[in-house]
């Protein structure tokens, strides 16, 4: 799954695909503008180096609600457990780090 960031907002795409998580943008957006869009939509924050988005787990759940198959919650918990072993989950488990990519 991935977060698509644009001047229109933030959209969770392919929420049923739990093998990968990243954030992407297509438009020419500055780091400041991306941070502003994320804040406006309660969708996380840029990392210090602006190469990752730290996304609240609750935001992913909110954006996926009603769009995912039965059993998704269990698979999502598995993804979070895997992320913890890779150091991508915050200590409190409240947010996950997703690489930020510019799509061409």
N, C-alpha and C positions, 0 to 999 in steps of 0.2 A: 504494500500500500504506500501511497505517497501523498504529501500535502502539496497541492498546486497553489502557488502564491501569485497573485496578480493584483493590479490596481482595483479590480472588482472585489477582492477579498481572498479568502482561503477556502479551498475545497478539498475534501478527502476523496481521493480516487482509488479505485480498486481495493476497497477495504477488506474484501474477502481474501486477498493475497497477503498472507502473514509471514512470508519467508524473507521479506525485505522491507525496510522502512527508510524513506528518504524524503527530502523536501526539494521542490524545484520551482523555478520561475523562468519565464520566457522573455518577458519585456525587459527593457533596460531599466533595471531598478537598482538604486544605490543601497548600500547596507542600511543607511538610515531609513530609507523608505520601506525596505523589507521589515525592519524592526517596528516601524510605525504600523504597518498593515497587520503584523502578527499581534501587536498589542491591542489594536482596535477590535480584533476578532477573537480575543482571548485564546490565541492559538500558539502561545509560547514566546520565546525570545531567542535572539541570535546569541551564539557563543561569543566569547571574548575575541576570537580570531575571525568571526563572521563566516566560518566555514561549516557550521552545524546549526541546526535549530533545536533548541531544547523544548520539547513539546509535552505539555501536561498529559498524563495518561487519561485524565478525565475528559480532555478535549477530544482525544482519539475516540473514546467511547461515545461521546456526545455526537460527533460527526458521523460515526458508523451506525448509530441507533436506527433501527427500522430498515436498514439496507443490507444486513448481513444474514447468512443462514443460521439455522439452529446449530448450536455447538460452537459458535464463534467465540463466545466468552472463554471457554476452556482453552481453545487454540490461542487466543490472545494472551491468556495467562502464561501459556507455554512460551510465547514469543518474548514476554517480559522477563521470564526466568532466564531465557537464553541471553537476553540483552544484559541482565545483571552479571552473568558470568563473563561477558565481554567488556564490562565497565561502562556500558552505555546508559544504565539506569541510575538516577540519582540515589543517594544513600537512603532517602526516605521512601523510594519507590514511586514518587509522585510524578516524575517526568523522565522522558527518554530522549537521548540525543540522536538526531537524524542528520546525516550528511546533507549539505545544501548544494544543489547542482543547478547550473544554468543550462536550460535546454535551448538548442539552436532551432 
